[in-house]
Amino acid sequence: MPPGPDTPLSSKLAVLLSRKRGADGKTPSVRVIAAATAETPGGKPAMTHQVVNDLLNGVKANPTVAQLRGLARAFDCPVAYLLPGYNGLTSLAVYEEHQDAREALRLVHDLGQAGAAELLEAAREIRSRHGHSDLAVPEVPESLPPATEPPRPGRRRRLSFTEAAERAVSDLEGT
């Protein structure tokens, strides 16, 4: 796969994070993501929540190999997607998940451009037979439409003197 335009790691992680919404529509916290980087459930995470936060915000852009593997586990994506230049999450997922796809690519290896063109034409024909007429498959599979994230409970913001006075008057008048 030829390298594509260099998409920053933080942008790739933002895409993956938006695809990881829970049933309640909320994205997982950085602590939950950090815990999911562990090799085994409940094991030692590959990175701290602060490192995850720095990677998500673009403060840190060069994680170690162990951290990349941990992020791939946490976001359920191929490690190669997190590398510079590899933006085709769809094709990388197919390559990792399907032995037959790897075999097809191996067989085309020494056939050159003509072999790749024939494989592409055959794939388009197969898609057409299966009722998939749209040949434009996105680089990143479309996720469910994003649900609006409800506000998280927390402390109310501190009111200005004027706002506090208005609220007091409102409370006293019962409005």
FENQUI-V611263 format. One record per residue. N is the residue number from 1. RES is the residue in three letters. PHI is phi in whole degrees, 0 to 359 (999 if undefined). OMEGA is omega as a letter, one per 30 degrees, with the letter a starting at -180 (999 if undefined). Layout:
BEGIN
n=N res=RES phi=PHI omega=OMEGA
n=N res=RES phi=PHI omega=OMEGA
END
This chain:
BEGIN
n=1 res=MET phi=999 omega=l
n=2 res=PRO phi=289 omega=l
n=3 res=PRO phi=299 omega=l
n=4 res=GLY phi=258 omega=l
n=5 res=PRO phi=298 omega=a
n=6 res=ASP phi=280 omega=l
n=7 res=THR phi=272 omega=a
n=8 res=PRO phi=299 omega=l
n=9 res=LEU phi=302 omega=a
n=10 res=SER phi=298 omega=l
n=11 res=SER phi=291 omega=l
n=12 res=LYS phi=296 omega=l
n=13 res=LEU phi=293 omega=l
n=14 res=ALA phi=296 omega=l
n=15 res=VAL phi=297 omega=a
n=16 res=LEU phi=295 omega=l
n=17 res=LEU phi=295 omega=l
n=18 res=SER phi=293 omega=l
n=19 res=ARG phi=280 omega=a
n=20 res=LYS phi=261 omega=a
n=21 res=ARG phi=300 omega=l
n=22 res=GLY phi=279 omega=a
n=23 res=ALA phi=296 omega=l
n=24 res=ASP phi=277 omega=l
n=25 res=GLY phi=88 omega=a
n=26 res=LYS phi=266 omega=l
n=27 res=THR phi=278 omega=a
n=28 res=PRO phi=292 omega=l
n=29 res=SER phi=286 omega=l
n=30 res=VAL phi=295 omega=l
n=31 res=ARG phi=293 omega=l
n=32 res=VAL phi=295 omega=l
n=33 res=ILE phi=296 omega=l
n=34 res=ALA phi=300 omega=l
n=35 res=ALA phi=295 omega=a
n=36 res=ALA phi=285 omega=l
n=37 res=THR phi=280 omega=a
n=38 res=ALA phi=293 omega=l
n=39 res=GLU phi=295 omega=l
n=40 res=THR phi=236 omega=l
n=41 res=PRO phi=302 omega=a
n=42 res=GLY phi=83 omega=l
n=43 res=GLY phi=282 omega=a
n=44 res=LYS phi=286 omega=l
n=45 res=PRO phi=296 omega=l
n=46 res=ALA phi=287 omega=l
n=47 res=MET phi=203 omega=l
n=48 res=THR phi=277 omega=l
n=49 res=HIS phi=296 omega=l
n=50 res=GLN phi=293 omega=l
n=51 res=VAL phi=294 omega=l
n=52 res=VAL phi=301 omega=l
n=53 res=ASN phi=299 omega=l
n=54 res=ASP phi=297 omega=l
n=55 res=LEU phi=291 omega=l
n=56 res=LEU phi=296 omega=a
n=57 res=ASN phi=269 omega=l
n=58 res=GLY phi=80 omega=l
n=59 res=VAL phi=291 omega=l
n=60 res=LYS phi=244 omega=a
n=61 res=ALA phi=230 omega=a
n=62 res=ASN phi=229 omega=a
n=63 res=PRO phi=287 omega=l
n=64 res=THR phi=286 omega=l
n=65 res=VAL phi=298 omega=l
n=66 res=ALA phi=297 omega=l
n=67 res=GLN phi=291 omega=l
n=68 res=LEU phi=298 omega=l
n=69 res=ARG phi=298 omega=l
n=70 res=GLY phi=296 omega=l
n=71 res=LEU phi=297 omega=l
n=72 res=ALA phi=298 omega=l
n=73 res=ARG phi=295 omega=a
n=74 res=ALA phi=295 omega=a
n=75 res=PHE phi=261 omega=l
n=76 res=ASP phi=53 omega=l
n=77 res=CYS phi=220 omega=l
n=78 res=PRO phi=292 omega=l
n=79 res=VAL phi=300 omega=a
n=80 res=ALA phi=301 omega=l
n=81 res=TYR phi=298 omega=a
n=82 res=LEU phi=278 omega=l
n=83 res=LEU phi=276 omega=l
n=84 res=PRO phi=299 omega=l
n=85 res=GLY phi=90 omega=a
n=86 res=TYR phi=255 omega=a
n=87 res=ASN phi=252 omega=a
n=88 res=GLY phi=275 omega=a
n=89 res=LEU phi=300 omega=a
n=90 res=THR phi=298 omega=a
n=91 res=SER phi=292 omega=l
n=92 res=LEU phi=294 omega=l
n=93 res=ALA phi=294 omega=l
n=94 res=VAL phi=297 omega=a
n=95 res=TYR phi=300 omega=a
n=96 res=GLU phi=286 omega=a
n=97 res=GLU phi=272 omega=a
n=98 res=HIS phi=239 omega=l
n=99 res=GLN phi=301 omega=a
n=100 res=ASP phi=296 omega=l
n=101 res=ALA phi=294 omega=l
n=102 res=ARG phi=296 omega=l
n=103 res=GLU phi=296 omega=l
n=104 res=ALA phi=298 omega=l
n=105 res=LEU phi=293 omega=l
n=106 res=ARG phi=297 omega=a
n=107 res=LEU phi=291 omega=a
n=108 res=VAL phi=277 omega=a
n=109 res=HIS phi=315 omega=a
n=110 res=ASP phi=266 omega=l
n=111 res=LEU phi=271 omega=l
n=112 res=GLY phi=73 omega=a
n=113 res=GLN phi=297 omega=a
n=114 res=ALA phi=296 omega=l
n=115 res=GLY phi=295 omega=l
n=116 res=ALA phi=295 omega=l
n=117 res=ALA phi=296 omega=l
n=118 res=GLU phi=295 omega=l
n=119 res=LEU phi=297 omega=l
n=120 res=LEU phi=298 omega=l
n=121 res=GLU phi=296 omega=l
n=122 res=ALA phi=296 omega=l
n=123 res=ALA phi=295 omega=l
n=124 res=ARG phi=296 omega=l
n=125 res=GLU phi=295 omega=l
n=126 res=ILE phi=296 omega=l
n=127 res=ARG phi=300 omega=a
n=128 res=SER phi=296 omega=l
n=129 res=ARG phi=297 omega=a
n=130 res=HIS phi=271 omega=l
n=131 res=GLY phi=84 omega=l
n=132 res=HIS phi=259 omega=a
n=133 res=SER phi=283 omega=a
n=134 res=ASP phi=285 omega=a
n=135 res=LEU phi=275 omega=a
n=136 res=ALA phi=273 omega=l
n=137 res=VAL phi=268 omega=a
n=138 res=PRO phi=293 omega=l
n=139 res=GLU phi=298 omega=l
n=140 res=VAL phi=242 omega=a
n=141 res=PRO phi=304 omega=a
n=142 res=GLU phi=290 omega=l
n=143 res=SER phi=267 omega=l
n=144 res=LEU phi=299 omega=l
n=145 res=PRO phi=302 omega=a
n=146 res=PRO phi=295 omega=l
n=147 res=ALA phi=278 omega=l
n=148 res=THR phi=291 omega=a
n=149 res=GLU phi=275 omega=a
n=150 res=PRO phi=293 omega=l
n=151 res=PRO phi=298 omega=l
n=152 res=ARG phi=276 omega=a
n=153 res=PRO phi=293 omega=l
n=154 res=GLY phi=183 omega=l
n=155 res=ARG phi=289 omega=l
n=156 res=ARG phi=289 omega=l
n=157 res=ARG phi=292 omega=a
n=158 res=ARG phi=288 omega=a
n=159 res=LEU phi=275 omega=l
n=160 res=SER phi=288 omega=a
n=161 res=PHE phi=300 omega=a
n=162 res=THR phi=294 omega=l
n=163 res=GLU phi=297 omega=l
n=164 res=ALA phi=295 omega=l
n=165 res=ALA phi=294 omega=l
n=166 res=GLU phi=297 omega=l
n=167 res=ARG phi=294 omega=l
n=168 res=ALA phi=297 omega=l
n=169 res=VAL phi=298 omega=a
n=170 res=SER phi=299 omega=l
n=171 res=ASP phi=294 omega=a
n=172 res=LEU phi=291 omega=a
n=173 res=GLU phi=278 omega=l
n=174 res=GLY phi=77 omega=l
n=175 res=THR phi=255 omega=999
END
